[in-house]
Amino acid sequence: MHERLNEAEERFLRIEEDLANPAVTADIERYTALLKEHATLAPVIEKFREYKKAVSDAADARAILDSESDPDLLALADEEYKAGREAAAKAEEALKILLLPKDPLDDKNVVVEIRAGAGGDEAALFAGVLYRMYTMYADARRFKTEVVSVNETGLGGFREITFLVTGQGAYSRFKYESGVHRVQRVPETESSGRIHTSTATVAVLPEAEDVEVEIDPGDLEIETIKSSGAGGQHVNKTESAIRLLHKPTGIVIECQDERSQYKNRDKAMKLLRAKLFDLKSREQSDKIASERRSQVGTGDRSERIRTYNFPQGRVTDHRIGLTLYSIETFLNGNIDGMIDALATADTAEKLKNGGDPT
């Protein structure tokens, strides 16, 4: 690890020299690339320099301990030696995390699909609760949301809703939400006060660019249909909705949220690209040895990941065993604490499973 860090520091110094060179600043493309690389290396080099200073301070104190006899000086040197060793150890652990390979998908926008699971109308209502939670969270993080497709129920819930979240680092925050979410509560329609258990599934897909997923037009079957379900005056009057079939995979996309057929087609293609990119990524992930795969990250979508228990006012994430007794604020979009805990556990798992750069 130390050899890699020394090489990184040398590269960092060369970049700083290049950025001060007028010939480089005149080349916008190269200058921008160097700025990006500099920004990536900066936190690593800063921590490495902090580590080297701590090691040097400890070495200086050790030299005093080995050569002096004055009790007061020895006591002071002993404190400095211990402090230097502790600071060096902390910096080294931080460097291990900084040097972990970054998930290349983290900066991407995401497509989020929420589907009602077991529980009938109550499951559809819970899907609506999750949608509200995620949009409030996105607003708090200054991400933008846009509905791609929706299938509403008469009671105000969703059998299915798909929406796009755009913003720097959207995938890095939403990727831990894939899986089965379970709710335990007394439905408003339940006169006897019995607690019901319902589920909704969440899928988080990184948005794919055109260059990342090639789609042969010959593999597509596109049909225009009339919009259906709750909506505005345009519903059932114009064939603005799009049904798209990708024949090689059998993936079917329907989009009717926009009045414009062109906009619906554009959204449907975005969703198809995301699904094909996700399918390709999962096929690649299956080739990775299980012992080197993070156990937290983006888990199996059939896995029950979280329970929302209204009578006890708690939210429990089963992957990391964390329970928060703040269900109301959690469902109002205050989920950063849970996501931070999941990210921390994911990092620890990667280090344990071979992510240590040494």
Residue pairs with C-beta under 8 A, 6 or more apart in sequence:
1 95
1 96
1 99
1 357
1 358
4 99
4 357
5 44
5 48
5 95
5 99
8 41
8 44
8 45
8 48
9 45
9 48
9 49
11 41
12 38
12 41
12 42
12 45
15 34
15 37
15 38
15 41
16 38
18 24
18 34
19 25
19 31
19 34
19 35
19 38
24 30
24 31
24 34
25 31
43 98
44 95
44 98
44 99
47 91
47 94
47 95
47 98
48 91
48 95
50 87
50 91
51 88
51 91
51 92
51 95
54 84
54 85
54 87
54 88
54 91
55 84
55 88
56 84
57 80
57 83
57 84
57 87
58 80
58 81
58 84
58 85
58 88
59 84
60 80
61 77
61 78
61 80
61 81
61 84
62 81
64 73
64 74
64 77
65 74
65 77
65 78
65 81
68 74
68 77
96 351
96 356
96 357
96 358
97 347
97 351
99 357
100 347
100 350
100 351
100 355
100 357
101 355
103 171
103 172
103 175
105 171
105 175
105 206
105 281
106 169
106 171
106 172
106 175
107 168
107 169
107 171
107 172
108 170
108 171
108 206
108 207
109 164
109 165
109 166
109 167
109 170
109 171
109 206
109 207
110 164
110 165
110 170
110 171
110 174
110 175
110 204
110 205
110 206
110 207
111 148
111 162
111 163
111 164
111 165
111 204
111 205
111 206
111 207
111 270
111 271
111 274
112 134
112 162
112 163
112 164
112 165
112 174
112 177
112 202
112 203
112 204
112 205
113 160
113 161
113 162
113 201
113 202
113 203
113 205
114 127
114 130
114 131
114 134
114 158
114 160
114 161
114 162
114 200
114 201
114 202
115 127
115 159
115 160
115 200
115 201
115 203
116 123
116 124
116 126
116 127
116 157
116 158
116 159
116 160
116 198
116 200
117 123
117 180
117 198
117 199
117 200
117 201
118 197
118 198
118 199
119 126
119 183
119 196
119 197
119 198
119 199
120 198
121 153
121 155
121 157
121 187
121 189
122 183
122 187
122 196
122 198
123 157
123 198
123 199
123 200
124 153
124 155
124 157
124 158
124 159
125 153
125 155
125 156
125 157
125 187
126 157
126 181
126 183
126 198
126 199
126 200
126 308
127 157
127 158
127 159
127 160
127 161
127 200
128 156
128 157
128 158
128 161
129 183
129 331
130 181
130 200
130 202
131 158
131 161
131 163
132 331
133 330
133 331
133 332
133 333
133 335
134 145
134 163
134 165
134 174
134 177
134 333
135 145
135 163
135 333
136 332
136 333
137 333
137 334
137 335
137 336
138 144
138 145
138 165
138 167
138 170
138 333
139 145
139 333
140 333
140 334
140 336
141 167
141 173
142 167
143 165
143 166
143 167
143 170
144 165
144 166
144 167
145 163
145 164
145 165
145 166
146 163
146 164
146 166
147 161
147 162
147 163
147 164
147 257
148 162
148 163
148 164
148 255
148 257
148 267
148 268
148 270
148 271
149 160
149 161
149 162
149 253
149 254
149 255
149 256
149 257
149 267
149 268
149 271
150 158
150 160
150 161
150 162
150 229
150 257
151 158
151 159
151 160
151 161
151 229
152 158
152 159
152 229
152 230
153 159
154 230
162 271
164 207
164 267
164 270
165 174
166 207
171 204
171 206
172 343
173 339
174 204
175 204
175 206
175 297
175 298
176 296
176 297
176 298
176 339
176 342
176 343
176 346
177 202
177 204
177 305
178 202
178 203
178 204
178 298
178 299
178 301
178 305
179 201
179 202
179 299
179 300
179 301
179 302
179 303
179 304
179 305
179 306
180 199
180 200
180 201
180 301
180 302
180 303
180 304
180 305
181 199
181 200
181 201
181 202
181 305
181 306
181 307
181 308
182 197
182 198
182 199
182 304
182 306
182 307
182 308
183 197
183 198
183 199
183 200
183 307
183 308
183 309
183 310
184 195
184 196
184 197
184 307
184 308
184 309
184 310
184 311
185 195
185 196
185 308
185 309
185 310
185 311
186 193
186 194
186 195
186 196
186 310
186 311
187 196
190 196
195 311
199 304
201 301
202 301
203 301
204 298
205 274
205 275
205 277
205 278
206 274
206 277
206 278
206 281
207 270
207 273
207 274
208 273
208 274
208 276
208 277
209 273
210 273
212 273
212 277
213 273
213 276
213 277
213 280
215 246
215 269
215 272
215 273
215 276
219 246
219 247
219 248
220 244
220 245
220 246
220 247
221 244
221 245
221 247
222 242
222 243
222 244
222 245
222 265
223 242
223 243
223 244
223 245
224 239
224 240
224 241
224 242
224 243
224 261
225 239
225 241
225 242
225 243
225 254
225 256
226 235
226 236
226 237
226 238
226 239
226 240
226 241
227 234
227 235
227 236
227 238
227 240
227 241
227 256
228 235
228 236
228 241
228 256
229 235
229 256
231 256
232 259
234 240
234 259
238 259
239 261
240 256
240 258
240 259
240 260
240 261
240 264
241 254
241 255
241 256
241 261
241 264
242 253
242 254
242 255
242 256
242 261
242 264
242 265
242 268
243 252
243 253
243 254
244 252
244 253
244 254
244 255
244 265
244 268
244 269
244 272
245 251
245 252
246 252
246 253
246 272
246 276
249 276
249 279
251 272
251 275
251 276
253 268
253 271
253 272
253 275
254 268
255 264
255 265
255 267
255 268
255 271
256 264
257 264
257 267
258 264
258 267
285 293
291 353
291 354
292 353
292 354
293 353
294 346
294 349
294 350
294 353
295 319
295 349
295 353
296 319
296 320
296 342
296 345
296 346
296 349
297 346
299 305
299 319
304 318
305 317
305 318
305 319
306 315
306 316
306 317
306 318
307 315
307 316
307 318
308 315
308 327
308 330
308 331
309 315
309 316
309 327
310 327
312 325
313 325
313 326
313 327
313 328
314 323
314 324
314 325
314 327
315 323
315 324
315 326
315 327
315 330
315 338
316 322
316 323
316 324
317 323
317 338
317 341
317 342
319 342
319 345
320 341
320 342
320 345
322 338
322 341
324 330
324 337
324 338
326 334
330 338
347 355
